[in-house]
């Protein structure tokens, strides 16, 4: 299992386990029920959430951050598009426990996520972010600001494409290049393969 300790922040970043599903769902559910950060209307069951983790780990990293033994947040990557030519691009997602924000957890998660993705040969990381025309009690522009600080730039905006809590919200795409684009680009190493390589050559 991939494991990295971020000593200067007292935070451990590790690969998610299926047994983490319940705790991660506790972090995610309030975003579904109380915000427009996600456009899901109902939180998934623990079993469905576990299946989402399992599917992700076949190809991409799914990381959790622990602070003082408690899971404070998680981040993962997924396919940007399913067709083969898109293999070198991913969509990223991140959720931090609502009472653990602004402690540096999100940056640590993304830093480790990008390191692993780069080892896989991923070049483009993309974030799909709900965005308000004007901030309200359900959605702010904080996520866009967070991604800008990490080097993402705005690449597109879709207007009034998400309807939640009786209001229409926009969606923006942000992108960051973390690797070199070549004419003879080597194939991506899927996360399970990367883990198997690490176990064979610790």
C-alpha positions in Angstrom: 0.0 0.0 0.0 1.3 3.4 -0.9 2.0 5.4 2.3 3.6 8.8 2.8 4.0 10.7 6.0 4.0 14.5 5.8 6.0 15.2 8.9 6.0 18.9 8.9 2.2 19.0 9.0 1.6 16.0 11.3 -0.5 14.5 8.6 -0.4 11.0 7.1 -1.5 10.5 3.5 -2.3 6.9 2.5 -4.2 4.9 0.0 -7.8 4.5 0.8 -9.1 1.1 1.8 -12.5 -0.3 1.2 -13.1 -0.2 5.0 -12.7 3.6 4.9 -16.0 3.9 3.0 -18.1 4.7 6.0 -15.8 7.5 7.3 -15.4 9.0 3.9 -19.1 9.0 3.3 -19.5 10.9 6.6 -17.3 13.6 5.0 -19.0 13.6 1.7 -22.7 13.4 2.7 -22.9 16.9 4.2 -21.6 18.3 0.9 -24.5 16.5 -0.9 -27.2 17.4 1.7 -26.1 21.0 2.5 -24.2 22.4 -0.4 -24.1 22.7 -4.2 -20.4 21.7 -4.3 -21.6 18.4 -5.7 -24.6 18.1 -8.0 -25.7 14.8 -6.5 -29.1 15.1 -4.8 -28.8 12.1 -2.4 -25.7 10.7 -0.7 -24.9 7.2 -1.9 -25.1 4.2 0.4 -22.0 2.9 2.1 -22.0 -0.1 -0.2 -22.1 2.2 -3.3 -19.4 4.4 -1.9 -17.2 1.3 -1.3 -17.7 0.3 -4.9 -16.7 3.7 -6.1 -13.4 3.4 -4.2 -12.8 -0.1 -5.5 -13.4 1.0 -9.1 -11.2 4.0 -8.8 -8.2 2.1 -7.4 -8.1 -0.2 -10.4 -6.6 2.7 -12.4 -6.1 5.7 -10.2 -5.0 6.8 -6.8 -7.6 7.3 -4.1 -5.9 9.0 -1.0 -7.1 9.8 2.5 -5.5 12.3 4.9 -5.3 11.4 8.6 -4.7 14.1 11.2 -4.2 12.8 14.8 -5.6 9.5 13.8 -8.8 10.9 12.3 -9.6 11.0 8.6 -9.8 14.7 7.7 -10.2 14.5 3.9 -9.7 12.5 0.8 -8.8 13.1 -2.9 -8.9 10.9 -5.9 -8.5 10.9 -9.7 -10.8 9.4 -12.3 -11.0 9.2 -16.1 -11.3 12.5 -17.9 -12.9 10.6 -20.8 -13.1 6.9 -21.5 -11.5 6.8 -25.0 -7.9 5.7 -25.3 -6.5 9.0 -26.5 -7.5 10.6 -23.2 -5.5 8.2 -21.0 -3.0 10.9 -20.1 -5.6 13.2 -18.6 -7.6 12.7 -15.4 -10.4 14.5 -13.5 -9.5 15.1 -9.8 -11.9 15.4 -6.8 -11.2 16.5 -3.3 -13.3 16.7 -0.1 -12.1 17.9 3.3 -14.1 17.5 6.5 -16.1 20.7 7.0 -14.6 21.5 10.4 -11.0 20.7 9.2 -10.8 23.2 6.4 -8.0 25.8 6.0 -5.4 23.6 7.8 -3.4 22.7 4.7 -5.0 19.2 4.3 -6.2 19.9 0.8 -2.9 21.0 -0.5 -1.1 18.0 1.0 -3.6 15.6 -0.6 -3.3 17.2 -4.0 0.6 17.3 -3.8 0.7 13.6 -3.1 -2.0 12.9 -5.7 0.0 14.7 -8.4 3.2 12.9 -7.4 1.6 9.5 -7.9 -0.2 10.6 -11.1 3.1 11.8 -12.6 4.7 8.4 -11.8 1.8 6.8 -13.7 2.6 9.0 -16.7 -0.4 11.2 -16.3 0.2 14.7 -17.8 -3.1 16.7 -17.5 -5.1 17.1 -14.3 -8.5 18.6 -14.6 -11.1 19.7 -12.1 -14.8 20.1 -12.7 -16.1 22.7 -10.2 -19.6 24.0 -9.4 -19.5 27.7 -9.6 -22.0 30.4 -8.5 -22.9 33.5 -10.5 -23.1 35.1 -7.0 -22.0 33.3 -3.8 -24.8 32.1 -1.6 -25.3 29.8 1.4 -24.9 26.7 -0.7 -21.9 27.5 -2.9 -18.9 29.9 -2.8 -16.0 30.4 -5.2 -13.5 28.9 -2.7 -12.8 25.8 -4.7 -11.8 27.9 -7.8 -9.5 30.0 -5.6 -8.0 26.9 -4.0 -7.2 25.4 -7.4 -5.8 28.6 -8.7 -3.3 28.6 -5.8 -2.2 25.1 -6.8 -1.5 26.2 -10.4 -4.7 25.3 -12.1 -6.1 27.7 -14.7 -9.6 28.2 -16.0 -10.3 26.5 -19.4 -14.1 26.7 -19.8 -17.4 27.6 -18.2 -20.9 26.1 -18.7 -23.7 28.4 -17.7 -26.7 27.4 -15.6 -26.1 23.7 -16.2 -26.8 22.4 -12.6 -30.1 22.9 -10.7 -30.1 22.3 -7.0 -31.9 23.8 -4.0 -34.2 25.7 -6.5 -31.2 27.6 -8.0 -29.2 27.3 -11.2 -25.4 27.0 -10.9 -22.6 27.1 -13.5 -19.8 24.6 -13.8 -16.2 25.5 -14.7 -13.3 23.3 -15.9 -9.8 24.0 -14.5 -6.6 22.4 -15.8 -3.0 21.9 -14.8 -0.2 20.3 -16.7 2.1 18.2 -14.5 4.3 16.4 -17.1 5.9 16.8 -20.5 3.9 16.1 -23.7 5.9 14.1 -26.2 5.4 12.8 -29.7 6.4 9.3 -28.6 4.4 9.4 -25.4 4.8 6.2 -23.3 1.7 4.4 -22.1 0.1 5.2 -18.8 0.9 2.8 -15.9 -2.4 2.1 -14.1 -2.4 2.5 -10.3 -2.7 -1.3 -9.6 0.3 -1.9 -11.8 2.3 0.8 -10.1 1.5 -0.7 -6.7 2.6 -4.2 -7.9 5.8 -2.7 -9.3 6.5 -1.1 -5.9 5.9 -4.3 -4.0 8.2 -6.2 -6.3 10.9 -3.5 -6.0 10.5 -1.8 -2.6 
